[in-house]
Amino acid sequence: MTKLTLAVTDRDHMQGPAEAAVTLVEYGDYECPHCGRAYPIVEELRQNFGDRLRFVFRNFPLTQVHAHAEMAAEAAEAAGAQGRFWEMHEALFTHQNALDTSHLVQYAGRLRINAAQLGEALTAHTFRDRVREDFMSGVRSGVNGTPTFFINSVRHDGPFDLPSLTEAVEGSAG
Amino acid sequence: MSSSTDPAPMPSAALAPGTNAPDFRLPSTPDQLVSLHEFRGRPVVLVFYPADWSPVCGDQTALYNELLPEFHRFDAELIGISVDGPWCHLAFAQERKLHFPLLADFEPKGAVARQYGVYRSQDGFCERALFVIDAGGIIRWSYVSPVGVNPGADGILAALEGLAPKEKTK
């Protein structure tokens, strides 16, 4: 049984109450098509479970395969620093074919994020260490590809379609 | 294939920690050969995998490619081995932008995998197996994953840490 080595804390971006019965952690890559497919599934799961589910997203960019994955991850973190992580998260997963820096800055503008500030953070790689920390915590936890999900800290090895994830979350909700 | 082509007794399971890592000499490109003993003095991570191009291998090699800087912190060399030929490896490495050598255990087919006890004769390819070899050429950790399961890298990193109590932090 493979377990999450870095506990969920205030460092994380989370949706849903801290006291939720189930915490779902995703390690994902904004340019990965499988993660793109998982995005609406997780959204639906969150709606269905409501306050019983807390969702956490951590970065796992495979930069050698996906040329824009690192910058997209840094952009999400930069948006997060301005309190808009989830808005950027949605923009990235719904525009996976347009993740070059000029588009990232455009999304920031649209989301009422300070685009100049975000652009500077991308140029200076302000959030590179943070993304790397996410990545290495995933490696240490047995993440072997994207997306990898952990349900209450245990790696979910089954498929990630809605029925499978629903069943797995129900199983952990007790 | 007749057993007369491989006279040495072959282990029936993956070589265990404490065993001397059998030396080998295999093509890394159509015109270059690589020997295990060339890496003596540094840890080596040997990654046996069933085939270039298969989806799980793709994820596994992509992950290790991403982690090369971490392996290099331990001064370790990562080497992939499968029964694919060197031209196949070349195309695979170029397409996936892999920055570590892939060795061709191609002729006699699977000979090195057999020596390490990780050849699947019923399938004609090797197991998805990991070996961490120390600077002195001794196997210090080995792991055989189910063929369809990407073993990840947590076990490799833990084994490398076990070799080097004072990890290089530069």
Boltz contact constraints between the chains, C-beta under 6 A:
constraints:
  - contact:
      token1: [A, 62]
      token2: [B, 62]
      max_distance: 6.0
  - contact:
      token1: [A, 62]
      token2: [B, 66]
      max_distance: 6.0
  - contact:
      token1: [A, 64]
      token2: [B, 65]
      max_distance: 6.0
  - contact:
      token1: [A, 64]
      token2: [B, 66]
      max_distance: 6.0
  - contact:
      token1: [A, 64]
      token2: [B, 97]
      max_distance: 6.0
  - contact:
      token1: [A, 65]
      token2: [B, 62]
      max_distance: 6.0
  - contact:
      token1: [A, 139]
      token2: [B, 153]
      max_distance: 6.0
  - contact:
      token1: [A, 140]
      token2: [B, 154]
      max_distance: 6.0
  - contact:
      token1: [A, 142]
      token2: [B, 152]
      max_distance: 6.0
  - contact:
      token1: [A, 142]
      token2: [B, 154]
      max_distance: 6.0
  - contact:
      token1: [A, 144]
      token2: [B, 150]
      max_distance: 6.0
  - contact:
      token1: [A, 144]
      token2: [B, 152]
      max_distance: 6.0
  - contact:
      token1: [A, 145]
      token2: [B, 59]
      max_distance: 6.0
  - contact:
      token1: [A, 145]
      token2: [B, 150]
      max_distance: 6.0
